Amino acid sequence: MEIIAVKGLAVSYMGNPALFNVNVGLKSSRLIGIVGPNGAGKSTFIKALLELTPKDKGEVEIFNEPVKKNKKRIAYVPQRSNIDWTFPITVIDTVLLGTYPSLGLFRRPGKKEKAWAYECLKRVGMEEYAKRQIGELSGGQQQRVFMARALAQKPKLYLLDEPFVGIDMASEEVIIQLLKELKEDGKTVVVVHHDLSKVENYFDDLVLLNKTVIKTGPVSEVFTREHIMQAYEAEFQFQSFLQEETTQQSVNAEQV
């Protein structure tokens, strides 16, 4: 069953196309990677799914309905660089924020919600830091806390934007193990990811993106040399140009 259906999606910034003619269907109960070169529109794609970025045209349905009808069933973890880590809030209060969507208007978290928040912290190995200020933690610890906040929401769909950037290996292992457990529990997890060396170990399906969808489907079908070269061609050409320039400069320097 498709949990996300995107048809003809187009997004632009200041008249410059970020995405065009994106058509993709993502299946439920899968761990899905969104990969592509820098500037390919990966983060824009996630934000457009959530209506955080306005689209020029196209349709997006999640759970076979418009996104606005299902936002409580979706957890979003943004890039760490987009979060104000100086905001004075403790770890436990950060996780408790995940319980608010289910509380209703004018209700505050009680004992039940606090117990659940601690349980979520335990799943990411951060319960001992509950009273610490979020800004005092390392990058990996902060990312674990935000995963706990997402867990606290009890969503059916997780959307994560570059969750492994700037974190330690131990935290990355904790998080990817958690994501695999969530998938096994029937949840759907969509991850914007940049490290191609880990794609085959991390994901069931891939969306290979470079402003439009190059290929989507099971990792074994998408992660081929042909498709990767097609998506990364411009970046490879630029890197090759830089290497040639560097080599020529070295030769010239030796000749002088």
KOLVEX-287568 format. One record per residue: x, y, z negated of N, C-alpha, C in turn; residue in three letters. Coordinates in steps of 0.001 Angstrom, whole numbers, plus 500000, padded with zeros to 6 digits. Each point is the difference from the previous one (the first is absolute). Example, Ala and Ser with C-alpha at 12.3 -4.5 7.8 and 13.67 -1.06 7.14 Angstrom:
// KOLVEX-287568
513190494310492200499110501190500000500900501200500000ALA 499650501050500720500820501190499940499230501090499270SER 
// end
This chain:
// KOLVEX-287568
500836498800500000499164501200500000500868501247500000MET 499659500977500849500727501266500043499550500903498876GLU 500964500514499246499680500919498914500172501456500430ILE 500881500223501002500230501330500560499852499914501508ILE 499177500871500568499821500067501449500242501426500468ALA 500965500172500889500365501326500510499837499987501514VAL 499266500992500518499747500078501440500296501402500519LYS 500950500076500926500290501253500690500474501123499104GLY 500711499683498937500426501024499041501085500892500604LEU 499804501303499843500995500991500434500124501069498922ALA 501239500361499679500288501019498991501108500899500527VAL 499886501296499759501058500918500422500251501031498910SER 501218500549500016500382501073499090500454501198500828TYR 499330501116499818500361501225500729500083499746501507MET 499077499188500490499952499714501431500941498910500462GLY 500842499491499101500937498936500363499417498643499612ASN 499881499074500947499391498700499693500838499189499027PRO 499352499526498936500653499112499035499585498565500251ALA 498749499808500412499468498685500363499063500180501184LEU 499952499015500898499042500071501097499514498596500355PHE 498731499912500268499358498769500467500409498777499164ASN 499877500139498690500333498892499095498774499103499852VAL 500155498758500400498939499007499870500568498802499258ASN 499413499685498856500531498887499220498942499470499041VAL 500019498700499782499137499383498995500862499215499032GLY 499845500267498705500816499341498983499137499044499193LEU 500488498779499856499236498947499335500113500098498482LYS 498989499502499327499978500009498540500888498904499432SER 500356500154498725500809499027499266501339499735500694SER 500621501081500482501295499917500657500934501061499426ARG 501288499762500105501034500966499650500548500528501320LEU 499715501270500283500204500564501331501028501132499950ILE 500994499929500867501011501043500081499735500931501167GLY 500173501303499762499945501002501061501435500428500253ILE 500554499647501147501411500276500280500137500765501312VAL 501129500688500113500285500788501188501108500988499698GLY 500528500663501020501117500928499791499576501253499241PRO 500979500801499604499706501277499347499161500872500929ASN 498986500646499435499137500862500797498967499260500820GLY 499811498705499713499073499186500788498542500223499612ALA 499769500682498858498626500242499566499493498992498992GLY 500901499292499332499578498951499058499243500582498810LYS 500561501024499368499329500633498861498729500708500444SER 500060500613501168498810500661500552498873498996500192THR 500344498801500443499011498948500204499283499672498692PHE 500769499802498926499409499690498696499102501150499529ILE 500484501229500135499230501158499547498729500186500833LYS 500087499682501285498817500110500857498954498955499621ALA 500450498812499582499053498976499545499187500513498813LEU 500671500757499126499366500484498775499347501369500161LEU 500059500546501213499468501336500281500737501081499214GLU 501260499742499666500845501012499371500610500916501054LEU 500026499504501231500433500775501161498865499995501016THR 499583501172500481498897500024500971500405499380501329PRO 499099499275500600500277499389501303499402500854501108LYS 500631499954501154499483500711501172498819499250500598ASP 500127498697500017498902499163500484500238498572499555LYS 498998499167500233500117498603499624499107499631498834GLY 499916498714499730499161499477498924500816499107499078GLU 499720500120498709500629499148499001498910499429499101VAL 499977498692499881499076499351499072500782499088499067GLU 499652500033498717500583499121499004498853499279499298ILE 500086498708499915498901499169499504498742500206500850PHE 500207500205501302498902500169500969499146501232499739ASN 500576500985499323499273501237499706500951501186500113GLU 499454501217500081500870501175499959500824500020498714PRO 501203500555500085500941499968498883499402500624498738VAL 499281501109500153499505500741498834499063499168499127LYS 499406498948500550499102499155499223500735498957499162LYS 501315499881500231500737498906499349501278500438499305ASN 500142501280499723501265500480499434500291499406498619LYS 498966499632499260500228499401498687500598498603500106LYS 499863499402501167500520498644500203501391500009500619ARG 500579501206500147501302500155500641500961500703499048ILE 501181499422499823501059500642499207501094500482500949ALA 500446501222499784501030500600500850501198500390499151TYR 501176499542500394501250500376499330500820500810501003VAL 500113501314499802500720500847500959501504499848499877PRO 500717500628500911501455500018499909500420500713498713GLN 501064499504499388500477500602498755500382501458500198ARG 500493500351501176500436501373500259498832500985500005SER 498781499498500089498815500873500024499363500176498630ASN 500646499466498966499432500047498649500790500964499128ILE 499297500797499222500636500934499077500349499259498710ASP 501260499581499887500415499222498841500252500865498773TRP 499900501325500136500177500883498839498690500202499236THR 498899499515500552498709500171499326500032499258498660PHE 499633500691498906500122499393498661498899498985499699PRO 500261498744500336499029498940499760500751498730499620ILE 499446499244499071500646498769499569499707498865500974THR 500757498927499844499824498827500846498601499416499838VAL 499541499833498760498690499385499787498883500879500539ILE 500127501317499872498968500893500532499994499990501517ASP 501175499810500604500072499874501453499219498786500473THR 500175498883499308499297498773500381498503500132499744VAL 499635500674498918498585500198499680499265500775501091LEU 500719500823500744499367500725501106499357499040500999LEU 500559498804500088499438499014500917498636499485499586GLY 499628500205498745498700499516499526498877501010500232THR 500347501241500289498986501051500107498950499764501093TYR 500378499510501189498983499816501041498829499119499582PRO 500226499058499079498931499090499586499246500476498753SER 500430501119499431499381500459498757498726500804500209LEU 499928500707501091498848500871500199500280501394499469GLY 499097500916500290500181501397499618500026500181498484LEU 500918500889499566500079500467498609500379498909498985PHE 500392498819500480500449498955499080501515499978499926ARG 500519499697498832501438499897499808500363498551499661ARG 501232499593500296500402498619499689499904499704498510PRO 499481498818499669499902499566498616500954498860499717GLY 499728499246498938500876498903499608500112498939501099LYS 498887499726500633499994498993501061500931500403501141LYS 499919501253500409500824500489501103501481500049499591GLU 500263500392498750501391500061499543500620498606499933LYS 499215499025499569500494498621499961500314499506501414ALA 499146500360500942500211499603501387501245500690500575TRP 500203501264499641501175500738500475501283499340499496ALA 500015499588498744501170499306499458500229498671500715TYR 498910499306500320500124498737500719500639500233501375GLU 499616501083500657500578500339501306501483500337499875CYS 500362500697498931501416500305499756500807498721499776LEU 499405499039499321500682498728499767500291499281501314LYS 499093500097500947500183499299501279501195500549500778ARG 500379501240499721501161500577500687501192500150499052VAL 499899499425498803501108500018499056500318501357499420GLY 498969500846499793500235501368499533499243500336498722MET 499494498999499283499205500279498807500813500680498900GLU 501307499752499947500839500602498956500199501502500211GLU 499655500480501189500202501412500329498704500797499940TYR 498961499447499407498658500582500058499946501438499503ALA 500779500330498976499933501333499402501013500975500591LYS 500799499530500931501024500869500599499371500960501007ARG 500632501143500196499589500916501047500390499401501352GLN 499137500116500986500233499393501306501282500532500642ILE 500310501272499752501187500605500595501306499501499422GLY 499952499287498889501205499488499356500444498649500574GLU 499177499436500833500277498659500520500860500053501261LEU 500610498870500322500735499872501258499005499883501154SER 500511500107501215499125499901501164499254498687500071GLY 500710498902499715499352498693500029498949499849498925GLY 500278500532498827499033499938498900498758500827500327GLN 500206501167500580498868500841500393499119499277501012GLN 500629499329500947499216499297501012499215498846499386GLN 500586499332499025499268498931499307498778500563499280ARG 500155501157499373498882500624499296498877500350500971VAL 500359500489501163498963500337500977499336498750500563PHE 500734498905500042499360498740500370499024499563498913MET 500382500221498736499096499672498894498737500858500074ALA 500155501265500356498832500871500149499078499476501103ARG 500592499539501094499195499426501087499275498745499529ALA 500691499156499239499371498796499448498815500350499105LEU 500169501054499208498961500399499044498700500365500695ALA 500099500377501251498803500379500761499165498785500407GLN 500596498815499971499348498754500418499468500085501440LYS 500858500398500932499531500155501381500009498680500771PRO 499385500034501153500057498866500926501091500206501051LYS 500372501281500207500973500359501034501042500934499405LEU 501265499671500240501119500826499550500704500587501225TYR 500238501302499986500750500679501051501223500651499367LEU 501188499557500381501240500466499392500893500635501056LEU 500452501220499720500837500733500946501457499968499529ASP 500822499203500665501440499884499708500278499721498514GLU 499427498953499428500151499762498566501409499592499566PRO 500847499563500941501315499490499625501130501008500216PHE 499666501193500440501033501010500247500496500586498678VAL 501318500008499812500605500639498842499806499278498680GLY 499771498682500054499834499260498750501042498892499914ILE 500221499491498788500989498951499784499461498647500471ASP 500916499073500224499627498687500529499085499234499046MET 500242500136498681499154499285499031498555500468500102ALA 499804501301500130498638500532500120499363499573501314SER 500798499979501067499467499560501293499529498552499917GLU 500768499158499326499615498591499865498726499849499174GLU 499871500797498938498784499960499186498787500399500829VAL 500162501060500786498876500523500767499598499051501123ILE 500965499467500748499628499116501106499376498715499477ILE 500463499518498853499379498813499406498560500292499608GLN 499769501188499444498646500409499634499109500082501238LEU 500526500572501078499210500132501225499621498633500567LEU 500928499064499905499694498648500481498937499336499125LYS 500049500245498704498983499458499092498632500605500300GLU 499976501291500288498739500659500333499398499402501261LEU 500850499744500987499533499361501233499402498625499717LYS 500674499241499141499507498672499637498668500081499259GLU 499771501109499312498736500218499289498891500499500915ASP 500294500111501299498985500416500950499985501477500322GLY 500963500756499468500094501431500298500742500200501313LYS 499795501159500596500714500361501224500983501117499669THR 501239499844500454501050500966499686500641500485501300VAL 500004501315500191500598500614501193501155500877499543VAL 501192499755500558501222500652499521500747500656501151VAL 500218501308499903500918500669500927501417499620499574VAL 500780499466500953501294499415499646501038500366501058HIS 501269500149499574501038500424500944501131498992500185HIS 500154499071499068501138499072500039499642498746500788ASP 500428499952501258499628498876500859500602498682499539LEU 501090500039499238500653498764499575499140499180499046SER 498991500619499401499179499295499012498587499694500495LYS 499722500383501217498649499865500547499493498561499947VAL 500835499064500426499557498600500087499747499389498624GLU 500701500478498986499801499477498647498840500665499271ASN 499646501203500398499024500776499240498561499887500526TYR 499825499897501313498669500223500562499423498794500750PHE 498674499976500047499279499019500815499786500549501404ASP 499570501258500063499686500660501270500773501308500095ASP 500141500480501233500662501286500240499178500853500949LEU 500115501322499787499576500970501005501270500740500404VAL 500447499779501230501196500663500520499532501272500697LEU 500445501130499456499427501289500385501081500943500507LEU 499706500695501059500782501165500410499057500962500690ASN 499276500740499156498942500943500390498760499307500560LYS 500162498805500486498886499129500346500421498580499640THR 499087499066500056500322498630499602500750499303501131VAL 501222499562499691500788499229500963499549498547500002ILE 499810499459498783499550498619499866499499499795498582LYS 498985499187499846499500499661498675499616498526499960THR 500128499404498809499678498595499846500917499345498989GLY 500049498675499982500903499290499083501449500398500237PRO 500798499973498939501402500408500095500724499247501109VAL 499752498713500115500707499182500994499738500475501429SER 498847500608500240499654500476501342500478501427500254GLU 500040500801498949500327501421500156501493500257499875VAL 500636499305499067501392500289499688500930499256500958PHE 499994500440501242500869499434501029500914501097500534THR 501104499602500584500954500974500542499332500913501027ARG 499168499414500854499332500778501053499144501113499410GLU 499168499656499014499100500996499426500756501037499166HIS 501013499545499252500780500942499188500744500982500896ILE 500596499516501075500699500887500926499041500998500628MET 498795499541500299499004500893500596499627501122499041GLN 499830499667498732499590500991499010501138500930499611ALA 501214499468499936501146500767499499500906500514501121TYR 499577499869501232500863500313501141500597501399499915GLU 499171500988499745500492501381499963501025500184498890ALA 499748499376498839500924500126498879501309499280500305GLU 499920498814500623501208499271500356500839500802501006PHE 499319500628500957500712500788500993500713501170499341GLN 499336500646499036500595501127499299501207499551499182PHE 499869498855499303501110499475499210501172499632500908GLN 499690499418501165501047499642500946500725501249500495SER 499224501066500251500589501266500445500939500550498935PHE 499566499965498724500831500488498910501288499193499885LEU 499883498672500136501177499139499921500985500312501126GLN 499473500225501216500864500332501141500694501337499779GLU 499233500973499440500577501311499729501110499895498961GLU 499745499231498945500995499830498936501258499326500535THR 499821498975500836501125499298500593500826500915500876THR 499316500813500823500694500912500902500776501060499216GLN 499397500493498921500680500977499163501260499420499384GLN 499928498717499592501164499330499415501105499856501020SER 499625499640501242500972499846501072500666501326500289VAL 499194501067500069500547501335500284500960500438498902ASN 499636499682498751500844500389498877501340499289500054ALA 499981498707500423501250499251500092500891500513501113GLU 499382500531501064500756500481501137500670501353499721GLN 499415500737499062500542501347499720501349499923499310VAL 
// end
